[in-house]
Amino acid sequence: MSLIAFAGRRLAQAIPVLLIITVAAFSVIHLVPGDPARVMLGSRATDEAVQVLREQLGLDKPLVTQYLDFLKAAMRLDFGDSLFQRTAIGPIVAARAVHSLALVAYAVLISLVIAVPLALLSAIRRNLLADHVVRALTTLAFCMPSFWTALLLVLLFSIRLKFFPTSGLGDSPLAYLASLTLPAVSIGLYLTPILLRSLRASLIQTLGAEFVEAARARGFGEARILFKHVLRNSLIAMLTILGINVGFLISGAVIVENVFSIPGLGSLMVAAIVQRDYPVIVALTLVFGVVVVAANFLVDLSYALLDPRIRQ
Amino acid sequence: MTARLGGLLALAASALFVAAPAQGEEGAPRKGGTLTMARDSEPLTLNPIGAGDNGSIFMIVQVFDTLVETADAPLPQSALATGWTVSDDAKTWTFALREGVKFSNGDPLTCDDVKFSIDRFADPKVNTSYGGFGAAIAQTECAGPSSFVVKLKAPQGAFLDYLSTFIPSIVPKALYEKMGDKAFSEKPVGSGPFMVKEWVRGQRLVLERNPYYWKNGQPYLDQIVVNYVPDENTRMLKVESDEAQIATEVPYAQIERVAALDHVDVQIENVMAWDAVWFNSRKAPFNDPQVIRALNYATPKEAMLKTLMHGAGDIANHVIARVKYWDPAVEAYPYDLAKAKEALAKSSAPQGFALSCLIVAGDQFELQQAQILQSEWAKIGVTMEIQAVDTGTIWTRWGSGDENCFTFTGAGLSSDALSDDNLAVVFFDFTGGIESFWTGWNNKDAIALVKEADGTIDEEKRKAAFHKLQRLAMAEYPAVPLFFIKARTAVSDKVKGFKTLPVKWWNLEDVWLAP
C-alpha cells in the first residue's frame, strides 16, 4: 500500500473518533447540574438575563438540533463568545494555539537533539561510566519540578547572563524564538529523559538482534549499522511516547506557560475552568481532542515511513 | 474579585489616610519615554459599562475621563466637570462642563456625549453589574452646551463618589452607536490621558499618549506597555531584570528581597481592600454574637500580620475596608484566649463546636492563614476543617447559604467608590440584594443606619451614621475581620510620580521617567 493510501485509511479511521470527541465536547455544557445558563450567570442573575443567554446558546432548542448546530459552527471554528472575555472564542483560541504549537514543537526539537545522541551513547556504552552519567543526569532533570527548572533557567540565562528575556513573547521572529527558548528548554528537559529511556531500551534490544550480527558479518561499518539499521528499528517505541506527550503538552504546559507569561492553550483552559467560562471549555475540549488525534495520526504516518511493513 | 461581586463593592479613601509621598518629587517632570508594567491581571473588556474586574478597570481609567475623578483626596475632584451646584432638596445637581475637551480621535466632547454616558450608567438594563450605583438618577438633561443637569429620585449621599468611578466614564455617543458594544469594548475611544494602541489578549495592552488630553502638559509618558504576567515570581524578575519598571502585587514573602535591590523600591500604600473570615448567621452557632466574639479574641492578628504579611497591612477594626467614614477610635479585638474562652462559655456552644470553612484553592497565603486559625481556634475547642475549592465554586457555594464559613483572597475584596455607602449596602443591609454578603445578618438597626447615611448629603450626619454602624458591626456581625490590605508595588527608581490610589488604581498621567 502506498503511503498516501495508508494515510487516507488512517484518516478515515479517525473520523468516528473525532465525532465522539464532538459529542463529548458538546456534552460539557449539558453535564452542568441544573440550568447551564443559570449556573453560568450565577445565583443573582435575573430571569431575563438567563433567558437571553439560553437563547444565545441555543439551549431552548431540541438536543439533536443543538448538536448539529454545534457541529456546523465548530467546522467554521465558530464557538460563540467567551462569557468573560466578551469576544469571539475562535480567534482567541487560534492565537493561543499558535504559541502552544510553536512552544511544543521547539521543546520536542530540543529534546530530540539531546535525547537521540545521548541514548545512542548510553546504549553503546551500556553500564559503563558514560551510561551511568547520562542516566543520572536525565533522572535528575526528570525529577525537577518544571516551575523550579524554569526559574533556575531564568535566574541564570535572563537575570545573570541576560541572554533571553525573563518572560513574555517577542515581536520579531528572532525575538519570538528567543523568548520561547527558555520555556522550550524547560519542557524539553522534562521530555528528554522520557524519550531517552525508551530509546535506550529499544536500542539495546535491537543491538542484540540477529540482523545486526548479520550486518556486521557482511562487513558493514559500525556507523552505517548504527544509524541505518539499529536506530531506525528502534525509533518506533520512542515515537509512540512522543505522540502521547505532544498531545498532553499542548494542553498541559500550564506551569511553564504561567512562569514565562506565554498565552497558550493550557493557561486558557485553567482560567476558563476557574471562571466557569463554559463556551471556552467546550471549544478547548474539542481542540485538545483534535490535537491528540492529529498527533497520533502523525505518529502512525512516521511508523509507516520508518517501517514499510506497517503499511500492509 | 471586585468583578464577581459586581459593583456591589465600592470602597472609599479615608480622610485620615496619610498619602505615601509620591516617588521623586525632585525635579520637574520630564516628557517622553515608554513605561513597561508587569501586571498580575489582564483586561477582559475596555468598555466602562460591563467591566467589573480590576484587570479591566485599571486600564479603563487610563483611557476615559469622568465628570469628577478620584485622586488622593477623600472627595471626588473636578475633572470633565469644572464645578457643580446642588439644589436645596439635594435632588438636582448641575455640572459646569469643561470647555474645549476633545476625545482622543479629535472629536469635541459635548454635553450630548455626557448625557449619553450618564444615561447608560443610570439604566439598570445597560449597567447590569453596577446598577445600584446609578439607580438614584431619575432624569438628565443638557441645559446648555456646557451645563449638565442630573435629577435624582431622592437625595443620595454617595452620588459624587459613584460618579467618580469608572462606570460613568464619558464615551463619544456617535462613535459608540456606530461601533456597537462589542467593537467599542475592543478599541475604545475616550478623552482620558492615554489611548489604546494595541491590545493582544493574554499578552499586553499598549497605551499611547492622547495628544488632545486636557490636563496641561500631561501625560508625560509617550507610551505604556502593560504586560500580563500572572506568575508572581516572574513578575518580580521582570523589574529585577529591568524589562519592566513597575510590577504589581509583590508577594509578601518577597517584599524585603525586592526592596533590597539597588534599582527597585517596593511602595506600600493604603488601599480600600481588606481580608476577613465570614460566617453564615443563618446557622447555629454563628447566630450567637458571643461565639463570633470568642473567635475574634482567639485570632492572633498581630502575629499573623508580622509573619504572614511581613507587616504590610494593618489590623482591621472594621468588618469592611477603611473607607471615607472609617472611625479609627473603634477598637480591634485583641488576641486574648482567656476572654475568648469566657465568651464561648457564655455562648450557646460552651463546649466548642466543629465547622468547615471554604478557602480559595491554590492560594498559599490563604492556606497558611487558615491553618493558623485552625490551630488557634482549636485552643478554645473550635475544630475547623479547611476546604479549598476553586473561585467559581466558592461563590456558588457561599451564595447558596448552606455553608458555615468562607474567606476570600485578600487581594479580592476592594471598593471602587470613595465612600462607605456601597460596601455598607452589600455587607450590612440584608434587604440590599445579597443578604449582607450572604452572611444572612439581618439587623434592623444596621439597615436603618445604612439608609439614613445614604439619604442625606449632610457630611456630619453621614459620618455619625457610619461610625455607629462600625461599632454595631464590630460587636454583632458574623465575621472575624483580619487586616486592611495594602498595595505592594515594585517600582524602579527611574519612575517618578507613581502612586497607588485608595481605589487601587493609578493616575498614570502623573508618571514620568527620569533619564
Interface residues (C-beta under 8 A of the other chain):
Chain A: V39 G42 S43 R44 A49 F84 Q85 R86 T87 I92 A95 R96 L151 V154 L155 S158 I159 K162 P165 T166 S167 G168 L169 N258 V259 F260 S261 P263 S267 L268 I273 V274 Q275 R276
Chain B: R4 G6 L44 T45 N47 G50 T128 K182 S185 E186 V200 R201 G202 Q203 R204 N227 Y228 V229 P230 D231 N233 T234 L237 K238 E240 S241 E243 D390 T391 G392 W395 T396 G399 S400 G433 I434
